[in-house]
Amino acid sequence: MDLTAIDSLPETLRNSITIQNLAFGETLFAQEDEALNLYVVTSGRIKLVRYINGGQVSTFEIVRAQESLAEVALFAQIYPCTAVAEIDSQVIAYPKSEFLNVLRAYPEMAQDFMSMLVRKIQSLKFRLELRDIRIAHERVLHYLRHLVNFPLETTIILDRPFKDIASELGFTPETLSRALIRLEADGAIARQERIITLQNNSVA
């Protein structure tokens, strides 16, 4: 199911959606706002963060073009996190009541949507497993491999600031920098500016 292909959607759903443009740093919705819509990113990048005790901020997902977010809105009253545009972005908003009606009326769409949710769960499982890797350079290497279909694909272009990537990994920027230097020294990666090439003789 391609929720960005508006013309292929059932008419009732197509007529209920809205398109929103977000500037860099703009909030799409805030933690504990009433959950009214789920969204699909058509361009740009949205960061999902959760504010926890002591004013700390935890980043738990980066949503890119063609990906969905806030699926929890279908079954919850409030959003459990805040969504912020990392760069200028555009999203499609799907009202949850109309979306649920369409899923009930179109079993094939419901099945496709469930498949999409399974992929999201698998991605979440990976991120949780990543945090269990205590050695910094090994965690970074597993993260880099996850960004591409390694070993079939080996080239990564980092399109986010290092401080944001470090935060996602639970590191300081300095720790991320040291980990990349270690991986390069070990022959696990080759690096040129923001282009990283994974080597098949990776050590972790």
Backbone as a printed PyTorch tensor [residue, N CA C, xyz], in Angstrom:
tensor([[[  0.8460,  -1.1880,   0.0000],
         [  0.0000,   0.0000,   0.0000],
         [  0.8840,   1.2420,   0.0000]],

        [[  0.7390,   2.0640,  -1.0250],
         [  1.4990,   3.3010,  -1.1300],
         [  0.5910,   4.4620,  -0.7490]],

        [[  0.7210,   4.9150,   0.4760],
         [ -0.1440,   5.9870,   0.9640],
         [  0.2180,   7.3440,   0.3800]],

        [[  1.3280,   7.4060,  -0.3630],
         [  1.6650,   8.6570,  -1.0360],
         [  1.0280,   8.7400,  -2.4150]],

        [[  0.5190,   7.6180,  -2.9300],
         [ -0.1470,   7.6030,  -4.2380],
         [ -1.6080,   7.9860,  -4.0400]],

        [[ -1.8580,   9.2540,  -3.8800],
         [ -3.1820,   9.7400,  -3.4810],
         [ -4.2650,   9.3200,  -4.4640]],

        [[ -3.9630,   9.3660,  -5.7520],
         [ -4.9860,   9.0710,  -6.7650],
         [ -5.4740,   7.6290,  -6.7090]],

        [[ -4.6770,   6.7360,  -6.1140],
         [ -5.0620,   5.3240,  -6.0640],
         [ -5.8520,   4.9790,  -4.8040]],

        [[ -6.0360,   5.9300,  -3.9100],
         [ -6.7370,   5.6710,  -2.6550],
         [ -8.2470,   5.6980,  -2.8640]],

        [[ -8.9940,   4.9980,  -2.0140],
         [-10.4570,   5.1040,  -2.0740],
         [-10.8970,   6.5630,  -1.9570]],

        [[-11.9650,   6.8920,  -2.6530],
         [-12.3890,   8.2910,  -2.7480],
         [-12.6630,   8.9190,  -1.3830]],

        [[-13.2950,   8.1640,  -0.4900],
         [-13.6250,   8.7400,   0.8210],
         [-12.3680,   9.1260,   1.5920]],

        [[-11.3290,   8.3040,   1.4750],
         [-10.0710,   8.6160,   2.1510],
         [ -9.3540,   9.7540,   1.4360]],

        [[ -9.3640,   9.6940,   0.1160],
         [ -8.6920,  10.7280,  -0.6790],
         [ -9.2560,  12.1150,  -0.3780]],

        [[-10.5520,  12.1790,  -0.1860],
         [-11.1920,  13.4750,   0.0480],
         [-10.9940,  14.0010,   1.4690]],

        [[-10.4890,  13.1610,   2.3530],
         [-10.3600,  13.5780,   3.7580],
         [ -8.9470,  14.0010,   4.1380]],

        [[ -7.9770,  13.7270,   3.2820],
         [ -6.5860,  14.0020,   3.6450],
         [ -6.2550,  15.4830,   3.4940]],

        [[ -5.2090,  15.8770,   4.1910],
         [ -4.6500,  17.2200,   4.0260],
         [ -3.1430,  17.0910,   3.8520]],

        [[ -2.5670,  18.0520,   3.1540],
         [ -1.1210,  18.0850,   2.9390],
         [ -0.5480,  19.2340,   3.7500]],

        [[  0.5070,  18.9390,   4.5150],
         [  1.1180,  19.9490,   5.3750],
         [  2.5870,  20.1210,   5.0140]],

        [[  3.0130,  21.3630,   4.9130],
         [  4.4190,  21.6850,   4.6830],
         [  5.0330,  22.1760,   5.9850]],

        [[  6.1940,  21.6410,   6.3050],
         [  6.8730,  21.9650,   7.5600],
         [  8.2460,  22.5470,   7.2630]],

        [[  8.5830,  23.6240,   7.9320],
         [  9.9170,  24.1900,   7.8330],
         [ 10.8550,  23.4690,   8.8000]],

        [[ 12.1490,  23.6060,   8.5630],
         [ 13.1460,  23.0230,   9.4560],
         [ 12.8530,  23.4160,  10.9070]],

        [[ 12.7930,  22.4090,  11.7830],
         [ 12.5720,  22.6580,  13.2030],
         [ 11.1240,  22.8100,  13.6140]],

        [[ 10.2100,  22.7940,  12.6500],
         [  8.7930,  22.9750,  12.9770],
         [  8.2080,  21.6850,  13.5500]],

        [[  7.3220,  21.8290,  14.5230],
         [  6.6970,  20.6830,  15.1740],
         [  5.4260,  20.2790,  14.4390]],

        [[  5.3340,  18.9990,  14.0960],
         [  4.1260,  18.4710,  13.4580],
         [  3.0560,  18.2060,  14.5130]],

        [[  3.4490,  17.5460,  15.5880],
         [  2.5790,  17.3730,  16.7530],
         [  3.4650,  17.2010,  17.9730]],

        [[  2.9090,  17.4790,  19.1280],
         [  3.6760,  17.4340,  20.3680],
         [  3.2290,  16.2660,  21.2350]],

        [[  4.1440,  15.8020,  22.0480],
         [  3.8540,  14.7410,  23.0080],
         [  2.6550,  15.1290,  23.8670]],

        [[  1.6840,  14.2190,  23.9390],
         [  0.4390,  14.3710,  24.6990],
         [ -0.6040,  15.2410,  23.9940]],

        [[ -0.3270,  15.6780,  22.7540],
         [ -1.3970,  16.2760,  21.9490],
         [ -2.4520,  15.2180,  21.6500]],

        [[ -3.6710,  15.6550,  21.3900],
         [ -4.7140,  14.7170,  20.9940],
         [ -4.3320,  14.0540,  19.6740]],

        [[ -4.4410,  12.7300,  19.6230],
         [ -4.0440,  11.9680,  18.4290],
         [ -5.1850,  11.9500,  17.4260]],

        [[ -5.0580,  12.7620,  16.3960],
         [ -6.1270,  12.9030,  15.4120],
         [ -5.7980,  12.2830,  14.0650]],

        [[ -4.5030,  12.2480,  13.7150],
         [ -4.0970,  11.7990,  12.3800],
         [ -2.9140,  10.8500,  12.4520]],

        [[ -2.7930,  10.0170,  11.4320],
         [ -1.5120,   9.3960,  11.1390],
         [ -0.9760,  10.0870,   9.8980]],

        [[  0.3280,   9.9690,   9.6670],
         [  0.9750,  10.7580,   8.6220],
         [  1.8750,   9.8900,   7.7530]],

        [[  2.0790,  10.3640,   6.5270],
         [  3.0770,   9.7910,   5.6360],
         [  3.9510,  10.9360,   5.1360]],

        [[  5.2570,  10.7330,   5.1860],
         [  6.1990,  11.7510,   4.7240],
         [  6.3490,  11.6270,   3.2110]],

        [[  6.1170,  12.7050,   2.4900],
         [  6.3090,  12.6920,   1.0360],
         [  7.6640,  13.2670,   0.6410]],

        [[  8.1980,  14.1530,   1.4630],
         [  9.5480,  14.6660,   1.2240],
         [ 10.1100,  15.1650,   2.5480]],

        [[ 11.4310,  15.1350,   2.6480],
         [ 12.0640,  15.6060,   3.8740],
         [ 12.3040,  14.5010,   4.8780]],

        [[ 12.3330,  14.8850,   6.1600],
         [ 12.6890,  13.9340,   7.2130],
         [ 12.1030,  14.4290,   8.5310]],

        [[ 11.4440,  13.5340,   9.2500],
         [ 10.8000,  13.8670,  10.5270],
         [ 11.4650,  13.0730,  11.6470]],

        [[ 11.7890,  13.7630,  12.7290],
         [ 12.4000,  13.1190,  13.8960],
         [ 11.3470,  12.9670,  14.9820]],

        [[ 11.2470,  11.7520,  15.5310],
         [ 10.3340,  11.4880,  16.6390],
         [ 11.1390,  11.4490,  17.9300]],

        [[ 10.7690,  12.3010,  18.8730],
         [ 11.4970,  12.3840,  20.1360],
         [ 10.5140,  12.2850,  21.2920]],

        [[ 11.0320,  11.8390,  22.4140],
         [ 10.2210,  11.7460,  23.6250],
         [ 10.9430,  12.4640,  24.7510]],

        [[ 10.2230,  13.3160,  25.4370],
         [ 10.7840,  14.0520,  26.5670],
         [ 10.5500,  13.2420,  27.8400]],

        [[ 11.6360,  12.9860,  28.5520],
         [ 11.5680,  12.1430,  29.7380],
         [ 12.0080,  12.9490,  30.9540]],

        [[ 12.0380,  12.3000,  32.1010],
         [ 12.3240,  12.9890,  33.3600],
         [ 13.6560,  13.7200,  33.3150]],

        [[ 13.6840,  14.8850,  33.9520],
         [ 14.9180,  15.6490,  34.0120],
         [ 15.1930,  16.4760,  32.7800]],

        [[ 14.2230,  16.5770,  31.8910],
         [ 14.4030,  17.3830,  30.6910],
         [ 15.1830,  16.6990,  29.5920]],

        [[ 15.4820,  15.4200,  29.7530],
         [ 16.2190,  14.7010,  28.7200],
         [ 15.3250,  14.4240,  27.5160]],

        [[ 15.9640,  14.3390,  26.3560],
         [ 15.2480,  14.0690,  25.1130],
         [ 15.7840,  12.7750,  24.5210]],

        [[ 14.8830,  11.8590,  24.2130],
         [ 15.2600,  10.5790,  23.6170],
         [ 14.7270,  10.5210,  22.1900]],

        [[ 15.6370,  10.3480,  21.2210],
         [ 15.2390,  10.1810,  19.8230],
         [ 15.0510,   8.6990,  19.5540]],

        [[ 13.8650,   8.3070,  19.0890],
         [ 13.6720,   6.8770,  18.8720],
         [ 13.2800,   6.5080,  17.4500]],

        [[ 13.1110,   7.4800,  16.5690],
         [ 12.8670,   7.1150,  15.1730],
         [ 13.0960,   8.3180,  14.2750]],

        [[ 13.6580,   8.0470,  13.1020],
         [ 13.7890,   9.0340,  12.0410],
         [ 12.9400,   8.5400,  10.8810]],

        [[ 11.9830,   9.3430,  10.4640],
         [ 11.0400,   8.9380,   9.4190],
         [ 11.3810,   9.7020,   8.1490]],

        [[ 11.5970,   8.9530,   7.0740],
         [ 12.0130,   9.5470,   5.8090],
         [ 10.8800,   9.4960,   4.7900]],

        [[ 11.1570,  10.0470,   3.6070],
         [ 10.1560,  10.0810,   2.5420],
         [  9.6540,   8.6780,   2.2330]],

        [[  8.3590,   8.5630,   2.0060],
         [  7.6430,   7.3250,   1.7080],
         [  7.3690,   6.4760,   2.9490]],

        [[  7.7340,   6.9700,   4.1240],
         [  7.4880,   6.2290,   5.3590],
         [  6.3750,   6.8930,   6.1690]],

        [[  5.7570,   6.1010,   7.0330],
         [  4.6330,   6.5920,   7.8330],
         [  5.0610,   6.8440,   9.2730]],

        [[  4.2410,   7.6040,   9.9760],
         [  4.4650,   7.8310,  11.4010],
         [  3.1330,   8.0740,  12.0910]],

        [[  3.1700,   7.9480,  13.4100],
         [  2.0000,   8.1820,  14.2680],
         [  0.8840,   7.1780,  14.0170]],

        [[  1.2470,   5.9530,  13.6530],
         [  0.2280,   4.9170,  13.4940],
         [ -0.5140,   4.6580,  14.8050]],

        [[  0.1480,   4.9540,  15.9190],
         [ -0.4830,   4.7650,  17.2310],
         [ -1.7570,   5.5840,  17.3580]],

        [[ -1.8770,   6.6360,  16.5610],
         [ -3.0740,   7.4870,  16.6240],
         [ -4.3500,   6.7050,  16.3510]],

        [[ -4.2330,   5.6000,  15.6190],
         [ -5.4200,   4.8010,  15.3050],
         [ -6.0390,   4.1870,  16.5530]],

        [[ -5.2210,   3.9770,  17.5800],
         [ -5.6950,   3.2310,  18.7480],
         [ -5.4250,   3.9520,  20.0650]],

        [[ -4.9770,   5.2020,  19.9990],
         [ -4.6510,   5.9460,  21.2150],
         [ -5.3330,   7.3050,  21.1970]],

        [[ -5.4380,   7.8910,  22.3630],
         [ -6.0710,   9.1990,  22.4860],
         [ -5.0710,  10.3490,  22.3620]],

        [[ -3.8030,  10.0800,  22.7160],
         [ -2.7850,  11.1260,  22.6400],
         [ -1.5470,  10.5780,  21.9420]],

        [[ -0.7330,  11.4840,  21.4190],
         [  0.5450,  11.0910,  20.8290],
         [  1.5630,  10.8660,  21.9490]],

        [[  2.3230,   9.7690,  21.8970],
         [  3.2930,   9.4910,  22.9530],
         [  4.6320,  10.1840,  22.7500]],

        [[  4.7680,  10.9470,  21.6760],
         [  6.0440,  11.5730,  21.3610],
         [  5.7970,  12.8810,  20.6130]],

        [[  6.8770,  13.5740,  20.3190],
         [  6.8300,  14.8110,  19.5410],
         [  7.4780,  14.5660,  18.1870]],

        [[  6.8800,  15.1000,  17.1300],
         [  7.4130,  14.9570,  15.7730],
         [  7.9060,  16.3120,  15.2890]],

        [[  9.1900,  16.3650,  14.9040],
         [  9.8200,  17.6240,  14.5020],
         [ 10.4820,  17.4310,  13.1410]],

        [[ 10.3380,  18.4070,  12.2650],
         [ 10.9770,  18.3430,  10.9520],
         [ 12.4780,  18.5810,  11.1000]],

        [[ 13.2820,  17.5880,  10.7010],
         [ 14.7400,  17.7640,  10.7300],
         [ 15.2050,  18.6690,   9.6010]],

        [[ 14.4790,  18.6500,   8.4940],
         [ 14.7180,  19.5310,   7.3600],
         [ 13.3440,  19.9520,   6.8370]],

        [[ 13.3030,  20.8620,   5.8720],
         [ 12.0170,  21.2100,   5.2740],
         [ 11.3430,  19.9400,   4.7690]],

        [[ 10.0870,  19.7500,   5.1210],
         [  9.4110,  18.4790,   4.8450],
         [  7.9640,  18.7120,   4.4340]],

        [[  7.4000,  17.6800,   3.8070],
         [  5.9710,  17.6810,   3.4880],
         [  5.3810,  16.3490,   3.9260]],

        [[  4.2040,  16.4050,   4.5260],
         [  3.5340,  15.1890,   4.9750],
         [  2.0850,  15.2040,   4.5200]],

        [[  1.5240,  14.0030,   4.4170],
         [  0.0940,  13.8410,   4.1890],
         [ -0.5250,  13.4030,   5.5080]],

        [[ -1.5840,  14.0870,   5.9220],
         [ -2.2880,  13.7470,   7.1600],
         [ -3.5450,  12.9570,   6.8330]],

        [[ -3.6720,  11.7960,   7.4740],
         [ -4.8400,  10.9300,   7.2960],
         [ -5.6580,  10.9240,   8.5870]],

        [[ -6.8720,  11.4790,   8.5820],
         [ -7.7020,  11.4290,   9.7940],
         [ -7.9490,   9.9880,  10.2160]],

        [[ -7.7520,   9.7210,  11.5080],
         [ -7.7760,   8.3220,  11.9380],
         [ -9.1430,   7.6710,  11.7720]],

        [[-10.2120,   8.4030,  11.9860],
         [-11.5370,   7.7880,  11.8720],
         [-11.8020,   7.3240,  10.4490]],

        [[-11.4620,   8.1660,   9.4750],
         [-11.6850,   7.7970,   8.0780],
         [-10.7490,   6.6750,   7.6530]],

        [[ -9.5180,   6.7110,   8.1490],
         [ -8.5540,   5.6700,   7.7970],
         [ -9.0190,   4.3170,   8.3230]],

        [[ -9.5020,   4.2800,   9.5540],
         [-10.0060,   3.0260,  10.1150],
         [-11.2090,   2.5130,   9.3360]],

        [[-12.0780,   3.4070,   8.9210],
         [-13.2400,   2.9930,   8.1220],
         [-12.8090,   2.3410,   6.8160]],

        [[-11.7860,   2.9060,   6.1890],
         [-11.2970,   2.3540,   4.9240],
         [-10.6600,   0.9850,   5.1480]],

        [[ -9.9070,   0.8320,   6.2380],
         [ -9.2990,  -0.4720,   6.5210],
         [-10.3680,  -1.5390,   6.7270]],

        [[-11.4730,  -1.1790,   7.3570],
         [-12.5640,  -2.1390,   7.5560],
         [-13.2410,  -2.4960,   6.2320]],

        [[-13.3160,  -1.5350,   5.3450],
         [-14.0400,  -1.7450,   4.0830],
         [-13.1830,  -2.4000,   3.0080]],

        [[-11.8620,  -2.2870,   3.1290],
         [-10.9620,  -2.8040,   2.0930],
         [ -9.9470,  -3.7480,   2.7440]],

        [[-10.2560,  -5.0430,   2.8140],
         [ -9.3630,  -6.0010,   3.4770],
         [ -7.9480,  -6.0170,   2.9080]],

        [[ -7.8040,  -5.8120,   1.6030],
         [ -6.4610,  -5.8270,   1.0220],
         [ -5.6250,  -4.6640,   1.5590]],

        [[ -6.2470,  -3.5090,   1.7110],
         [ -5.5280,  -2.3760,   2.2980],
         [ -5.1620,  -2.6560,   3.7460]],

        [[ -6.0670,  -3.3090,   4.4700],
         [ -5.7880,  -3.6530,   5.8640],
         [ -4.5970,  -4.6000,   5.9570]],

        [[ -4.5400,  -5.5650,   5.0430],
         [ -3.4310,  -6.5160,   5.0480],
         [ -2.1160,  -5.8130,   4.7170]],

        [[ -2.1390,  -4.9280,   3.7350],
         [ -0.9310,  -4.1800,   3.3880],
         [ -0.4730,  -3.3110,   4.5530]],

        [[ -1.4400,  -2.7110,   5.2360],
         [ -1.0990,  -1.8510,   6.3650],
         [ -0.4820,  -2.6670,   7.4940]],

        [[ -1.0060,  -3.8520,   7.7490],
         [ -0.4300,  -4.7180,   8.7800],
         [  0.9950,  -5.1210,   8.4170]],

        [[  1.2440,  -5.3890,   7.1390],
         [  2.5980,  -5.7270,   6.7000],
         [  3.5510,  -4.5630,   6.9550]],

        [[  3.0720,  -3.3600,   6.7040],
         [  3.8830,  -2.1740,   6.9550],
         [  4.1950,  -2.0330,   8.4440]],

        [[  3.2160,  -2.3230,   9.2870],
         [  3.4390,  -2.2440,  10.7320],
         [  4.4450,  -3.2830,  11.2000]],

        [[  4.4110,  -4.4670,  10.6000],
         [  5.3810,  -5.5070,  10.9530],
         [  6.7950,  -5.0270,  10.6420]],

        [[  6.9730,  -4.3740,   9.5070],
         [  8.3000,  -3.8580,   9.1560],
         [  8.7430,  -2.7910,  10.1560]],

        [[  7.7980,  -1.9850,  10.6090],
         [  8.1410,  -0.9710,  11.6030],
         [  8.5640,  -1.6250,  12.9210]],

        [[  7.8740,  -2.6890,  13.3030],
         [  8.2160,  -3.4030,  14.5350],
         [  9.6060,  -4.0140,  14.4170]],

        [[  9.9220,  -4.5710,  13.2540],
         [ 11.2460,  -5.1430,  13.0410],
         [ 12.3240,  -4.0720,  13.1500]],

        [[ 12.0300,  -2.8880,  12.6230],
         [ 12.9860,  -1.7890,  12.7190],
         [ 13.1780,  -1.3610,  14.1710]],

        [[ 12.0860,  -1.3190,  14.9310],
         [ 12.1760,  -0.9790,  16.3520],
         [ 12.9890,  -2.0270,  17.1000]],

        [[ 12.7740,  -3.2890,  16.7740],
         [ 13.5230,  -4.3740,  17.4060],
         [ 15.0210,  -4.1940,  17.1590]],

        [[ 15.3790,  -3.8150,  15.9330],
         [ 16.7910,  -3.5840,  15.6340],
         [ 17.3530,  -2.4640,  16.5020]],

        [[ 16.6080,  -1.3630,  16.6370],
         [ 17.1110,  -0.2350,  17.4200],
         [ 17.2900,  -0.6090,  18.8870]],

        [[ 16.3950,  -1.4400,  19.4090],
         [ 16.5470,  -1.8930,  20.7930],
         [ 17.7690,  -2.7920,  20.9370]],

        [[ 17.9730,  -3.6770,  19.9660],
         [ 19.1450,  -4.5500,  19.9970],
         [ 20.4240,  -3.7350,  19.8930]],

        [[ 20.3690,  -2.6650,  19.1080],
         [ 21.5420,  -1.8180,  18.9160],
         [ 22.0030,  -1.2280,  20.2430]],

        [[ 21.0550,  -0.7980,  21.0630],
         [ 21.4140,  -0.1960,  22.3540],
         [ 22.0660,  -1.2050,  23.2970]],

        [[ 21.8670,  -2.5000,  23.0420],
         [ 22.4750,  -3.5260,  23.8900],
         [ 23.9370,  -3.7720,  23.5430]],

        [[ 24.3920,  -3.2540,  22.4050],
         [ 25.8000,  -3.3980,  22.0190],
         [ 26.5930,  -2.3320,  22.7660]],

        [[ 27.4150,  -2.7520,  23.6960],
         [ 28.0790,  -1.8120,  24.6030],
         [ 29.3270,  -1.1770,  23.9960]],

        [[ 30.0110,  -1.8910,  23.1160],
         [ 31.2520,  -1.3700,  22.5410],
         [ 30.9020,  -0.3900,  21.4300]],

        [[ 31.3840,   0.8340,  21.5540],
         [ 30.9230,   1.9240,  20.6890],
         [ 31.1370,   1.6410,  19.2140]],

        [[ 32.3470,   1.2180,  18.8210],
         [ 32.6010,   1.0490,  17.3860],
         [ 31.7930,  -0.1140,  16.8100]],

        [[ 31.4920,  -1.1260,  17.6240],
         [ 30.6630,  -2.2280,  17.1410],
         [ 29.2190,  -1.7680,  16.9450]],

        [[ 28.7310,  -0.9340,  17.8550],
         [ 27.3710,  -0.4060,  17.7000],
         [ 27.2660,   0.4370,  16.4280]],

        [[ 28.2690,   1.2680,  16.1900],
         [ 28.2580,   2.1170,  14.9940],
         [ 28.3010,   1.2640,  13.7320]],

        [[ 29.1070,   0.2180,  13.7320],
         [ 29.2050,  -0.6380,  12.5480],
         [ 27.8790,  -1.3250,  12.2580]],

        [[ 27.2170,  -1.8320,  13.2730],
         [ 25.9110,  -2.4620,  13.0690],
         [ 24.8870,  -1.4430,  12.5640]],

        [[ 24.9690,  -0.2390,  13.0650],
         [ 24.0700,   0.8240,  12.6010],
         [ 24.3060,   1.1150,  11.1240]],

        [[ 25.5650,   1.2390,  10.7310],
         [ 25.8840,   1.5330,   9.3340],
         [ 25.4160,   0.4110,   8.4160]],

        [[ 25.6090,  -0.8180,   8.8450],
         [ 25.1510,  -1.9480,   8.0280],
         [ 23.6370,  -1.9400,   7.8590]],

        [[ 22.9520,  -1.4710,   8.8810],
         [ 21.4880,  -1.4370,   8.8210],
         [ 20.9870,  -0.3840,   7.8350]],

        [[ 21.7860,   0.6400,   7.5900],
         [ 21.3720,   1.7140,   6.6880],
         [ 21.3250,   1.2710,   5.2350]],

        [[ 22.0740,   0.2300,   4.9030],
         [ 22.0850,  -0.2930,   3.5370],
         [ 21.8590,  -1.7970,   3.5850]],

        [[ 21.6860,  -2.3890,   2.4310],
         [ 21.4940,  -3.8360,   2.3390],
         [ 22.8540,  -4.5220,   2.2660]],

        [[ 23.6080,  -4.4310,   3.3660],
         [ 24.9400,  -5.0300,   3.4140],
         [ 24.8240,  -6.5550,   3.4550]],

        [[ 25.6720,  -7.3060,   2.7100],
         [ 26.8380,  -6.8660,   1.9410],
         [ 26.5510,  -6.5420,   0.4690]],

        [[ 25.2930,  -6.6300,   0.0270],
         [ 25.0010,  -6.3240,  -1.3730],
         [ 25.2330,  -4.8480,  -1.6710]],

        [[ 24.9810,  -3.9970,  -0.6930],
         [ 25.2510,  -2.5660,  -0.8320],
         [ 26.2560,  -2.1690,   0.2340]],

        [[ 27.1710,  -1.3090,  -0.1280],
         [ 28.2450,  -0.9770,   0.8120],
         [ 28.4840,   0.5210,   0.9830]],

        [[ 27.8590,   1.3480,   0.1780],
         [ 28.1320,   2.7870,   0.2240],
         [ 27.0070,   3.5330,   0.9310]],

        [[ 27.3820,   4.3590,   1.8800],
         [ 26.4290,   5.1380,   2.6740],
         [ 26.7850,   6.6100,   2.5470]],

        [[ 25.7900,   7.4310,   2.2700],
         [ 25.9630,   8.8830,   2.3030],
         [ 25.2060,   9.3980,   3.5230]],

        [[ 25.9280,   9.8960,   4.4810],
         [ 25.3030,  10.3820,   5.7110],
         [ 24.6230,  11.7200,   5.4260]],

        [[ 23.3010,  11.7380,   5.5330],
         [ 22.5320,  12.9340,   5.1830],
         [ 22.0330,  13.6890,   6.4080]],

        [[ 22.5410,  13.3310,   7.5800],
         [ 22.1260,  13.9930,   8.8180],
         [ 23.3540,  14.5040,   9.5600]],

        [[ 23.2220,  15.5460,  10.3580],
         [ 24.3510,  16.0340,  11.1520],
         [ 24.8840,  14.9460,  12.0880]],

        [[ 26.1970,  14.9560,  12.3040],
         [ 26.8080,  13.9510,  13.1690],
         [ 26.2000,  13.9700,  14.5650]],

        [[ 25.8680,  15.1640,  15.0650],
         [ 25.3260,  15.2360,  16.4250],
         [ 23.9760,  14.5350,  16.5120]],

        [[ 23.1950,  14.5690,  15.4280],
         [ 21.8960,  13.8900,  15.4230],
         [ 22.0650,  12.3780,  15.3380]],

        [[ 23.0200,  11.9420,  14.5210],
         [ 23.2980,  10.5050,  14.4310],
         [ 23.8140,   9.9970,  15.7750]],

        [[ 24.7070,  10.7620,  16.3850],
         [ 25.2430,  10.3750,  17.6940],
         [ 24.1270,  10.2580,  18.7210]],

        [[ 23.2220,  11.2120,  18.7230],
         [ 22.1040,  11.1800,  19.6710],
         [ 21.2430,   9.9470,  19.4560]],

        [[ 20.9870,   9.6100,  18.1950],
         [ 20.1820,   8.4220,  17.8970],
         [ 20.8490,   7.1570,  18.4250]],

        [[ 22.1760,   7.1350,  18.3860],
         [ 22.9250,   5.9660,  18.8410],
         [ 23.1610,   5.9720,  20.3510]],

        [[ 22.8020,   7.0680,  21.0140],
         [ 23.0360,   7.1620,  22.4470],
         [ 24.4480,   7.5720,  22.7930]],

        [[ 25.1200,   8.2750,  21.8750],
         [ 26.5020,   8.7060,  22.0560],
         [ 26.5990,  10.2270,  22.0570]],

        [[ 27.7450,  10.7100,  22.5070],
         [ 28.1190,  12.0960,  22.2410],
         [ 28.7480,  12.1460,  20.8480]],

        [[ 28.7810,  13.3240,  20.2110],
         [ 29.4550,  13.4170,  18.9070],
         [ 30.9100,  12.9710,  18.9680]],

        [[ 31.5750,  13.2410,  20.0920],
         [ 32.9760,  12.8480,  20.2250],
         [ 33.1250,  11.3280,  20.2240]],

        [[ 32.2060,  10.6370,  20.9000],
         [ 32.2530,   9.1710,  20.9220],
         [ 32.0180,   8.6060,  19.5290]],

        [[ 31.0730,   9.1760,  18.7940],
         [ 30.8230,   8.7230,  17.4230],
         [ 32.0520,   8.9380,  16.5570]],

        [[ 32.6870,  10.0910,  16.6900],
         [ 33.8810,  10.3830,  15.8990],
         [ 34.9900,   9.3850,  16.1900]],

        [[ 35.2130,   9.0860,  17.4710],
         [ 36.2490,   8.1170,  17.8340],
         [ 35.9160,   6.7310,  17.2960]],

        [[ 34.6350,   6.3640,  17.3260],
         [ 34.2280,   5.0470,  16.8230],
         [ 34.4840,   4.9370,  15.3250]],

        [[ 34.1910,   5.9880,  14.5790],
         [ 34.4420,   5.9700,  13.1320],
         [ 35.9370,   5.8910,  12.8380]],

        [[ 36.7300,   6.6150,  13.6170],
         [ 38.1870,   6.5460,  13.4480],
         [ 38.6810,   5.1280,  13.7130]],

        [[ 38.1530,   4.4960,  14.7480],
         [ 38.5420,   3.1140,  15.0790],
         [ 38.1560,   2.1610,  13.9450]],

        [[ 36.9430,   2.2970,  13.4200],
         [ 36.5030,   1.4120,  12.3370],
         [ 37.3580,   1.6030,  11.0920]],

        [[ 37.7330,   2.8440,  10.8230],
         [ 38.5830,   3.1050,   9.6620],
         [ 39.9680,   2.5100,   9.8710]],

        [[ 40.5070,   2.6460,  11.0690],
         [ 41.8240,   2.0910,  11.3770],
         [ 41.8190,   0.5710,  11.3050]],

        [[ 40.7030,  -0.0460,  11.6870],
         [ 40.5860,  -1.5090,  11.6500],
         [ 40.3000,  -2.0420,  10.2500]],

        [[ 40.0610,  -1.1560,   9.2930],
         [ 39.7550,  -1.6020,   7.9370],
         [ 38.3110,  -2.0070,   7.7390]],

        [[ 37.4460,  -1.6670,   8.6990],
         [ 36.0330,  -2.0250,   8.5750],
         [ 35.2870,  -1.0820,   7.6420]],

        [[ 35.7670,   0.1620,   7.5610],
         [ 35.1460,   1.1440,   6.6760],
         [ 36.2240,   1.9700,   5.9950]],

        [[ 35.8480,   2.5830,   4.8890],
         [ 36.6420,   3.6450,   4.2740],
         [ 35.7680,   4.8880,   4.2960]],

        [[ 36.3750,   6.0430,   4.5500],
         [ 35.5630,   7.2470,   4.7270],
         [ 36.1530,   8.4130,   3.9530]],

        [[ 35.2800,   9.1250,   3.2600],
         [ 35.6600,  10.3520,   2.5690],
         [ 34.5560,  11.3780,   2.7990]],

        [[ 34.8700,  12.3620,   3.6430],
         [ 33.8580,  13.3390,   4.0360],
         [ 32.6560,  12.5980,   4.6520]],

        [[ 31.4740,  12.7320,   4.0310],
         [ 30.2670,  12.1030,   4.5740],
         [ 29.8990,  10.8210,   3.8260]],

        [[ 30.8150,  10.3320,   3.0090],
         [ 30.5910,   9.0770,   2.2820],
         [ 31.3690,   7.9670,   2.9770]],

        [[ 30.6690,   6.9230,   3.3700],
         [ 31.2920,   5.7920,   4.0570],
         [ 31.0920,   4.5390,   3.2250]],

        [[ 32.1690,   3.7860,   3.0480],
         [ 32.1040,   2.5150,   2.3330],
         [ 32.3980,   1.3900,   3.3120]],

        [[ 31.4690,   0.4570,   3.4260],
         [ 31.6640,  -0.7020,   4.2940],
         [ 32.5410,  -1.7210,   3.5870]],

        [[ 33.5070,  -2.2510,   4.3100],
         [ 34.4090,  -3.2490,   3.7440],
         [ 33.9250,  -4.6470,   4.1190]],

        [[ 34.1010,  -5.5890,   3.2170],
         [ 33.6340,  -6.9560,   3.4710],
         [ 34.4730,  -7.6810,   4.5100]],

        [[ 35.6130,  -7.1030,   4.8700],
         [ 36.4430,  -7.7220,   5.9070],
         [ 36.1710,  -7.0970,   7.2640]],

        [[ 34.9290,  -6.5860,   7.4550],
         [ 34.5730,  -5.9200,   8.7080],
         [ 34.8870,  -6.8070,   9.9020]],

        [[ 35.3410,  -6.1800,  10.9710],
         [ 35.8380,  -6.9420,  12.1140],
         [ 34.7720,  -7.2570,  13.1360]],

        [[ 33.6080,  -6.6280,  13.0600],
         [ 32.5860,  -6.8660,  14.0790],
         [ 31.4010,  -7.5660,  13.4790]]])
